């Protein structure tokens, strides 16, 4: 007879139950023999009435050479024999599958003894999304390493291999969220499933959890204007509600570059369809946004209204001492610039989650001045745009129009045209993420000595 399996958990007045049936796996209707004699286990009839015993495995998630012990075949009540080790293993695997399926949907069916709190599931989804840079729903070893690096907990190559092997139970070479949940469940259980290497990595992973748990939340960010608009004193200041306390922060240094769900933060300086040249004041305390000044006068883009939202990425810096091979020039001493090409106009000081699409290697007055093409993740076009080729397909001519605007906008003021490295080609997403990460590393070096202004 098939076994009916149910895993249930009580939530207040409601019970959540998942059920499945596992067919009995018969080996043979005839008992195994030794030397021509039927070899029956001494307690076979009694054990058949007791049902399926719970089995415990010595398998380590981290040691490939550890194997579970296999029980001897035993007699069913119908007089046939089946492989108890296989049956128990299948039963336990099915229960764990049901648990993981529930967890991936936000329902925790794990027993209290296994010590996996339900609130961890949301956090794990954030961590998984942050690591899944390709957005394909799977993690590869390089993505696991990159996650640790971005969150300040870098792994050695050996540690990365150990962690990946722990999660990749099927040997598929990539990890699904189901695999991720399965590893986390066992890693934090009280059943002693981990080796010393596994315990060491679990401790490292707890630091990742703690950093994401205290992560920056755009909903707690507000901006405030001070000074008279269109005056030299006008500033847009940034404040963050930190557990009930409103603190002024720097949009350049205190807003993280990476979001917890795999995107990047973008700060709008100049809204589309406007001309006032606003920028993050990198030379002022707490770096508010101000309008740029030239010869004592406020600066505007005299070529015409911008057709895109223009801004910058926090925690980045284009180092003037670093000569970029793709342009032959050093950086412009500012955060890396972004051009948001969505359908909506965003206000000065808006902090938005964006999807990176590509980059242009612009050269302005003998300085490298990267222009990152991106789109607000909530924009109606966002679902159709994942790389620069998608922009060319869905918005024909948009990249050419952007390049030409950046090339000539200063000529109306009598200045020469800007030029571009890489033959003016807009590079794709993966290349762009590498450029952004490089400027993030430059920012880390800049601020390591305590510098907050340039």
C-alpha positions as CSV (number, residue, x, y, z in Angstrom):
1,X,0.0,0.0,0.0
2,X,1.3,3.5,-0.7
3,X,2.3,5.6,2.3
4,X,0.3,8.8,2.9
5,X,2.6,11.6,4.0
6,X,1.3,14.8,5.6
7,X,3.4,17.7,7.0
8,X,1.4,20.3,8.9
9,X,2.0,23.4,11.0
10,X,-0.5,25.3,13.2
11,X,-0.9,29.1,12.6
12,X,-3.3,30.5,15.1
13,X,-6.7,29.0,14.3
14,X,-5.6,27.7,11.0
15,X,-3.6,24.6,10.0
16,X,-1.4,24.5,6.9
17,X,-1.0,21.0,5.5
18,X,0.8,19.5,2.5
19,X,0.2,16.0,1.5
20,X,1.7,13.4,-0.8
21,X,1.7,9.7,-1.4
22,X,4.8,7.6,-1.6
23,X,4.4,4.1,-3.2
24,X,6.1,1.1,-1.4
25,X,9.1,-0.1,-3.3
26,X,9.0,-3.9,-3.4
27,X,12.2,-5.8,-4.0
28,X,10.8,-9.2,-4.4
29,X,8.0,-11.5,-3.2
30,X,10.6,-14.0,-2.3
31,X,12.9,-13.6,0.6
32,X,16.7,-13.4,-0.1
33,X,18.5,-16.7,0.6
34,X,21.9,-17.6,1.9
35,X,23.3,-21.0,0.9
36,X,19.9,-22.1,-0.5
37,X,18.1,-21.3,2.8
38,X,15.6,-18.6,3.2
39,X,17.1,-15.7,5.3
40,X,14.4,-14.0,7.3
41,X,15.2,-11.2,9.8
42,X,14.4,-12.5,13.2
43,X,12.0,-9.6,14.0
44,X,10.5,-9.2,10.6
45,X,6.8,-9.9,11.4
46,X,6.9,-7.7,14.5
47,X,8.6,-4.8,12.7
48,X,6.2,-5.0,9.8
49,X,3.4,-4.1,12.2
50,X,5.3,-1.2,13.7
51,X,5.3,0.8,10.4
52,X,8.2,2.7,8.9
53,X,10.9,3.6,11.5
54,X,12.4,7.1,11.4
55,X,15.9,6.9,10.0
56,X,18.9,9.1,10.9
57,X,21.7,9.7,8.4
58,X,25.3,10.5,9.1
59,X,25.6,12.2,5.7
60,X,27.5,15.5,6.0
61,X,26.5,18.3,3.6
62,X,30.2,19.2,3.3
63,X,32.0,15.8,3.2
64,X,31.4,13.9,0.0
65,X,32.8,10.6,1.4
66,X,30.2,10.3,4.2
67,X,27.4,7.9,3.2
68,X,24.3,6.8,5.1
69,X,24.0,3.2,6.3
70,X,21.6,1.1,4.4
71,X,19.1,-1.1,6.3
72,X,18.5,-4.7,5.4
73,X,15.3,-5.6,3.5
74,X,12.3,-6.6,5.6
75,X,9.0,-8.4,5.2
76,X,5.7,-6.5,4.6
77,X,2.4,-7.6,6.1
78,X,1.6,-9.1,2.8
79,X,4.6,-11.4,3.0
80,X,6.7,-9.6,0.4
81,X,10.0,-7.8,1.0
82,X,11.1,-4.3,0.4
83,X,14.2,-2.3,0.9
84,X,13.7,-0.4,4.2
85,X,16.7,1.8,3.8
86,X,15.4,3.0,0.4
87,X,11.9,3.4,1.7
88,X,12.9,5.5,4.7
89,X,15.3,7.6,2.6
90,X,12.5,8.3,0.1
91,X,10.1,9.1,2.9
92,X,12.5,11.6,4.5
93,X,13.4,13.1,1.2
94,X,9.7,13.6,0.4
95,X,9.1,15.3,3.8
96,X,12.1,17.6,3.2
97,X,10.8,18.4,-0.3
98,X,7.4,19.4,1.1
99,X,9.1,21.6,3.7
100,X,11.2,23.3,1.2
101,X,8.3,23.9,-1.1
102,X,6.4,25.5,1.7
103,X,9.3,27.6,2.7
104,X,9.8,28.9,-0.8
105,X,6.3,30.2,-0.6
106,X,6.8,31.8,2.7
107,X,5.3,29.1,4.9
108,X,7.5,27.4,7.5
109,X,6.6,23.8,8.2
110,X,9.9,23.1,9.9
111,X,9.7,21.6,13.4
112,X,10.8,23.9,16.3
113,X,13.7,21.5,17.0
114,X,15.3,22.4,13.7
115,X,15.5,26.0,14.7
116,X,14.7,27.7,11.4
117,X,12.6,30.8,12.1
118,X,9.9,31.6,9.5
119,X,11.1,35.3,9.3
120,X,14.4,34.1,7.8
121,X,12.6,33.1,4.6
122,X,12.1,36.7,3.4
123,X,15.7,37.6,4.2
124,X,16.9,34.5,2.3
125,X,14.9,35.6,-0.7
126,X,16.6,39.0,-0.6
127,X,20.0,37.5,-0.3
128,X,19.3,35.0,-3.2
129,X,18.1,37.9,-5.4
130,X,21.1,40.0,-4.5
131,X,23.4,37.2,-5.5
132,X,21.5,36.3,-8.7
133,X,23.0,39.0,-10.8
134,X,21.9,37.3,-14.1
135,X,18.3,37.1,-12.9
136,X,17.9,33.6,-14.2
137,X,16.7,32.1,-10.8
138,X,20.0,30.2,-10.3
139,X,23.3,30.9,-8.5
140,X,26.7,29.8,-9.8
141,X,29.8,29.7,-7.6
142,X,31.1,33.1,-9.0
143,X,27.8,34.7,-7.9
144,X,28.2,33.3,-4.4
145,X,31.7,34.8,-4.2
146,X,30.6,38.1,-5.6
147,X,27.8,38.3,-3.0
148,X,30.3,37.9,-0.2
149,X,32.6,40.4,-1.7
150,X,30.0,43.1,-2.2
151,X,28.8,42.7,1.4
152,X,32.3,42.9,2.8
153,X,32.7,39.2,3.7
154,X,35.0,37.9,0.9
155,X,35.6,34.2,0.6
156,X,38.8,32.5,-0.3
157,X,38.6,30.2,-3.4
158,X,38.6,27.1,-1.1
159,X,35.8,28.6,1.0
160,X,33.8,29.4,-2.1
161,X,34.1,25.8,-3.3
162,X,33.1,24.4,0.0
163,X,30.0,26.7,0.3
164,X,28.9,25.9,-3.3
165,X,29.3,22.1,-2.8
166,X,27.2,22.4,0.3
167,X,24.3,24.0,-1.5
168,X,24.6,22.1,-4.8
169,X,23.3,18.9,-3.5
170,X,22.3,17.6,-7.0
171,X,25.6,18.3,-8.6
172,X,23.9,20.4,-11.3
173,X,26.6,23.1,-11.2
174,X,24.1,25.7,-10.1
175,X,21.8,26.4,-7.2
176,X,18.1,27.1,-7.2
177,X,16.3,28.8,-4.4
178,X,14.9,25.4,-3.4
179,X,18.5,24.2,-3.0
180,X,19.4,27.4,-1.1
181,X,16.5,26.8,1.4
182,X,17.5,23.2,1.8
183,X,21.0,24.1,2.7
184,X,20.0,26.8,5.1
185,X,17.5,24.4,6.8
186,X,20.1,21.8,7.5
187,X,22.8,24.3,8.3
188,X,20.7,25.7,11.1
189,X,19.2,22.5,12.4
190,X,20.1,20.9,15.7
191,X,20.7,17.4,14.1
192,X,24.4,17.9,13.7
193,X,24.5,17.6,9.9
194,X,27.5,19.8,9.4
195,X,31.2,19.1,9.4
196,X,33.7,21.6,10.8
197,X,34.0,23.3,7.4
198,X,30.3,23.6,7.2
199,X,30.0,25.1,10.7
200,X,32.7,27.7,9.8
201,X,30.9,28.7,6.6
202,X,27.6,28.9,8.5
203,X,29.1,31.4,10.9
204,X,30.3,33.5,7.9
205,X,26.9,33.4,6.4
206,X,25.3,34.7,9.6
207,X,27.3,37.9,9.1
208,X,25.8,38.2,5.6
209,X,22.3,37.8,7.1
210,X,23.0,40.5,9.7
211,X,24.2,43.0,7.1
212,X,21.1,42.4,4.9
213,X,18.8,42.6,7.9
214,X,20.1,46.1,8.8
215,X,20.0,47.1,5.1
216,X,19.2,50.5,3.8
217,X,15.5,51.0,3.0
218,X,14.4,53.8,0.6
219,X,11.1,54.1,2.4
220,X,13.1,55.6,5.4
221,X,14.8,58.2,3.2
222,X,13.5,61.8,2.9
223,X,14.9,65.0,1.3
224,X,14.5,68.6,2.4
225,X,15.2,71.8,0.5
226,X,16.9,74.7,2.2
227,X,17.6,78.1,0.8
228,X,15.8,80.0,-1.9
229,X,15.3,78.1,-5.2
230,X,17.5,79.4,-8.1
231,X,19.9,80.9,-5.6
232,X,23.5,80.1,-4.7
233,X,22.4,78.9,-1.3
234,X,19.8,76.4,-2.4
235,X,20.5,72.8,-1.3
236,X,18.7,69.5,-1.2
237,X,19.6,67.6,2.0
238,X,19.1,63.9,2.7
239,X,17.7,62.5,6.0
240,X,17.2,58.9,7.1
241,X,14.8,57.6,9.7
242,X,17.0,55.2,11.7
243,X,14.8,53.5,14.2
244,X,12.8,56.6,15.0
245,X,15.7,59.0,14.8
246,X,15.9,61.3,11.8
247,X,19.6,61.9,10.8
248,X,21.1,63.9,8.0
249,X,23.2,61.7,5.8
250,X,25.4,61.9,2.8
251,X,23.8,60.7,-0.5
252,X,27.3,59.9,-1.7
253,X,28.6,58.0,1.2
254,X,25.7,56.7,3.3
255,X,23.3,55.3,0.7
256,X,24.6,51.9,-0.4
257,X,25.5,51.3,-4.0
258,X,23.8,47.8,-4.1
259,X,20.2,47.0,-3.1
260,X,19.3,43.9,-1.2
261,X,17.3,42.6,-4.2
262,X,20.0,42.6,-6.8
263,X,19.7,46.2,-8.2
264,X,21.6,49.4,-7.7
265,X,20.6,52.7,-6.1
266,X,20.5,55.8,-8.4
267,X,20.3,59.4,-7.2
268,X,18.6,61.8,-9.6
269,X,20.3,65.2,-9.8
270,X,18.7,66.6,-13.0
271,X,15.1,65.6,-13.9
272,X,14.3,64.9,-17.5
273,X,12.9,67.9,-19.5
274,X,14.9,70.4,-17.3
275,X,18.1,72.4,-17.7
276,X,19.4,73.4,-14.2
277,X,22.8,71.6,-13.7
278,X,22.3,70.1,-10.3
279,X,25.0,67.8,-8.8
280,X,26.1,66.2,-5.6
281,X,28.3,68.6,-3.8
282,X,31.3,66.4,-3.3
283,X,33.3,69.3,-1.7
284,X,30.7,70.0,1.1
285,X,30.0,68.3,4.4
286,X,27.3,65.6,4.0
287,X,27.3,66.2,0.3
288,X,23.9,67.8,-0.4
289,X,22.7,68.4,-4.0
290,X,23.4,71.9,-5.3
291,X,23.3,73.8,-8.6
292,X,26.7,74.0,-10.2
293,X,28.3,77.4,-10.3
294,X,30.7,78.9,-12.9
295,X,32.2,82.4,-12.4
296,X,29.7,83.1,-9.6
297,X,26.7,82.2,-11.8
298,X,24.4,79.2,-11.7
299,X,24.9,76.8,-14.5
300,X,22.3,75.5,-16.9
301,X,22.4,73.2,-20.0
302,X,21.9,75.8,-22.7
303,X,21.7,73.2,-25.5
304,X,18.2,72.3,-24.5
305,X,16.0,70.2,-22.2
306,X,17.4,66.8,-21.2
307,X,15.4,63.9,-22.6
308,X,16.4,61.6,-19.7
309,X,16.9,61.7,-15.9
310,X,20.5,62.4,-15.1
311,X,22.2,61.5,-11.8
312,X,24.9,59.5,-10.0
313,X,25.5,56.2,-8.3
314,X,26.4,56.4,-4.5
315,X,29.6,54.9,-3.1
316,X,31.4,55.3,-6.4
317,X,34.3,57.5,-7.4
318,X,36.2,58.0,-10.7
319,X,39.8,58.2,-9.4
320,X,41.8,60.9,-11.3
321,X,45.0,59.0,-10.7
322,X,43.7,55.9,-12.5
323,X,44.1,56.0,-16.3
324,X,41.4,53.9,-17.9
325,X,42.8,51.9,-20.8
326,X,39.5,52.3,-22.7
327,X,39.9,56.1,-22.8
328,X,43.5,56.8,-22.0
329,X,42.5,59.3,-19.3
330,X,42.1,59.5,-15.6
331,X,38.8,59.8,-13.8
332,X,36.8,63.1,-13.3
333,X,37.0,63.1,-9.5
334,X,33.2,62.5,-9.1
335,X,30.8,59.7,-8.5
336,X,30.0,57.7,-11.7
337,X,27.2,59.3,-13.7
338,X,24.0,57.6,-14.7
339,X,21.4,58.3,-17.4
340,X,18.0,56.9,-16.6
341,X,16.0,56.4,-19.8
342,X,12.6,55.5,-18.4
343,X,9.2,57.1,-19.2
344,X,8.8,59.0,-15.9
345,X,10.4,62.3,-14.7
346,X,12.1,61.9,-11.3
347,X,12.6,64.8,-9.0
348,X,16.0,66.1,-7.8
349,X,17.1,64.0,-4.8
350,X,15.0,61.0,-5.7
351,X,16.7,57.7,-4.8
352,X,15.6,54.9,-7.1
353,X,16.3,51.2,-7.7
354,X,17.6,50.9,-11.2
355,X,18.5,48.1,-13.6
356,X,21.9,48.6,-15.3
357,X,21.8,48.3,-19.1
358,X,25.0,49.6,-20.6
359,X,27.7,52.4,-20.6
360,X,29.3,55.0,-22.8
361,X,33.0,55.8,-22.2
362,X,32.8,59.6,-22.6
363,X,35.9,61.8,-22.4
364,X,35.2,65.4,-21.1
365,X,38.1,68.0,-21.0
366,X,40.7,65.2,-20.9
367,X,39.0,63.2,-18.1
368,X,37.2,59.9,-18.2
369,X,33.5,60.5,-17.5
370,X,31.5,57.2,-17.8
371,X,27.8,57.5,-18.5
372,X,25.9,54.5,-17.3
373,X,22.6,53.7,-19.1
374,X,19.9,52.4,-16.7
375,X,16.2,52.2,-16.1
376,X,14.0,52.5,-13.0
377,X,12.9,48.9,-12.1
378,X,9.3,50.2,-11.6
379,X,9.2,51.8,-15.1
380,X,6.7,50.3,-17.5
381,X,9.6,49.6,-19.9
382,X,11.7,47.8,-17.3
383,X,10.5,44.3,-17.9
384,X,11.5,44.6,-21.6
385,X,15.0,46.0,-21.0
386,X,17.8,43.9,-19.5
387,X,20.8,44.8,-21.7
388,X,21.9,47.5,-24.1
389,X,20.7,45.4,-27.1
390,X,17.2,45.5,-25.7
391,X,17.3,49.3,-25.7
392,X,18.2,49.2,-29.4
393,X,15.3,46.9,-30.1
394,X,12.6,48.5,-28.0
395,X,13.7,52.1,-28.3
396,X,15.3,52.4,-31.8
397,X,17.6,55.4,-32.0
398,X,17.6,56.2,-28.2
399,X,21.3,55.3,-27.7
400,X,22.4,57.3,-30.7
401,X,20.4,60.3,-29.6
402,X,21.9,60.1,-26.1
403,X,25.4,59.8,-27.5
404,X,24.9,62.8,-29.8
405,X,23.5,64.9,-27.0
406,X,26.5,64.2,-24.8
407,X,28.9,64.9,-27.6
408,X,27.6,68.4,-28.5
409,X,25.8,69.9,-25.5
410,X,28.7,72.1,-24.6
411,X,29.3,73.5,-28.1
412,X,26.5,76.1,-27.7
413,X,28.8,77.7,-25.0
414,X,31.7,77.8,-27.4
415,X,33.4,74.7,-26.1
416,X,34.7,71.7,-28.2
417,X,32.8,68.5,-28.6
418,X,33.2,65.7,-26.1
419,X,34.7,62.4,-27.4
420,X,34.3,58.8,-26.6
421,X,36.5,55.8,-26.0
422,X,35.7,52.3,-27.3
423,X,34.9,53.9,-30.7
424,X,31.7,55.4,-29.2
425,X,30.2,51.9,-28.7
426,X,27.7,51.4,-25.9
427,X,29.0,48.4,-23.9
428,X,26.6,45.8,-22.4
429,X,25.4,45.1,-18.9
430,X,28.2,42.8,-17.8
431,X,30.9,45.1,-18.9
432,X,29.1,48.0,-17.2
433,X,28.8,46.2,-13.9
434,X,32.6,45.7,-13.9
435,X,33.2,49.4,-14.5
436,X,30.8,50.3,-11.6
437,X,32.5,47.8,-9.3
438,X,35.8,49.3,-10.1
439,X,34.6,52.8,-9.2
440,X,33.1,51.3,-6.0
441,X,36.6,50.0,-5.1
442,X,38.1,53.4,-5.8
443,X,35.5,54.9,-3.4
444,X,36.5,52.4,-0.7
445,X,40.1,53.5,-1.0
446,X,39.1,57.1,-0.9
447,X,37.0,56.8,2.2
448,X,39.4,54.3,4.0
449,X,41.4,57.2,5.3
450,X,38.3,59.1,6.5
451,X,37.9,61.4,3.4
452,X,34.3,62.5,2.9
453,X,34.9,65.4,0.5
454,X,37.1,65.9,-2.6
